[in-house]
Amino acid sequence: MKYFSLIIVCFSLFSCTSKFSKGKYVIDTIHPVITLDRYEKEFDLQDFIENISYCKLETSPESLLGNIDKMMVDSSSLFIFDRYTCNALYRFSRSGKFITKFGKQGRGPEEYIEIYDFDVDFDNKQVLLFDLNGRKIQYYSFDGEYLRTRKVDFLATEFKCNRQFIGYKIESSYNPSVKHKKYILLDTLDEKEYTYFDSRDIPKKFSYTLSNTMNKYNGHIYISPRYANSIYKLDSCYLKEYIHVRLKDSIDSKTLKTITDEKFEILQQTHSYLDGGWVILADYSYLKMKTPKGLYNVCISTDGRLISGYTQKIHPMNPLLTFFSYPIAGWENELIQPVSSSIVLDQKNMLYILAQDNLKVMRLLDDLYKDVSENSNQIVFFYQLKKIN
């Protein structure tokens, strides 16, 4: 009861002291609509990738990871969030060397109760930790030094920042004063002036997606609503449809309104939907879709051309391609994917058998498996895509 009363008081102050304006939707796509009605053709992933490299994340008592749930990168650093096992954010170098761990759990003024999300301000070289229960964002230097705290007047489930604003995803289950189910709120950095987008206004494009609502790539914030096969680019007062994929066998809106887990299992046998994996790169947009024939990966150029669609394969001459399945981060034209050491070890015998007497591939495998054990941290693979001519 005390906690509920505190929320009501907080929102009364929030409503009285903050300025709100409703943002506008721009439905005209920045990219042309991409129509995907055939999945039969397979492309060789090797023809689409310029270079593959990897790093083995340093394993030590202070850097030991459980899962990697989110990752953000730049040219020199990997910022890795283990939300559920350790509830901690780490910084590694691109070579895998452990650099620092951010913050300390507790209830003190410079501590967090629980990290719910994070973001990186690469321009100012600052890391932002979002403490949902503490309703605050804590700022740290890249070296892990605490800088300051920014109070948040509402409970949000995701957030991202850029040079102009902080974007939040909030839901009524956490905020009693929110009238509608979902909002996207933009908070200007200098004062409490908010632009809001009611997600009911976002057109439903007749496709089912499990994507995360909010991601940031190359300094821009993007969202993909749960029941849409569009990705939107978030501006200070506009929500622009960045790319829209038309799926021939997608699930219609009437079905979505009454869908259940049982119905969805049946529909997957005959229908396609975005599987929640998407990364925006400098020259490409990467999307992952679930089709009746399995997972289907698509890369689309910035001018809207469908460059490639491909399915996962085993590549005897380039075994590092074997581990490409679900990239969770991107930088410039690079798709980045962490893989657990146990999964890498599971493929060891098969990859050596396929390599046979190819000395070049054998040396590559020897380097990959050197000093890797079941207790090792993840291996991060970097897939550099070819530039568009």
Secondary structure by P-SEA (a helix, b strand, c coil): caaaaaaaaaaaaaaacbbbbbbbbbccccccccccccccccccccccccbbbbbcccccccccccccccccccccbbbbbbcccccbbbbbccccccccccccccccccccccccccccccccbbbbbbbccccbbbbbcccccccbbbbbccccccccccccbbbbbbcccccccccccbbbbbbbccccbbbbbccccccccccccccccccccccbbbbbcccccbbbbbccccccccbbbbbcccccccccccccaaaaaaaaacccccccbbbbcccbbbbbbbccccbbbbbbcccccccccccbbbbccccccccccccccccccbbbbbbcaaaaaaaaaaaaaaaccaaaaaaaaaaaaccccccccbbbbbbbbbbcc
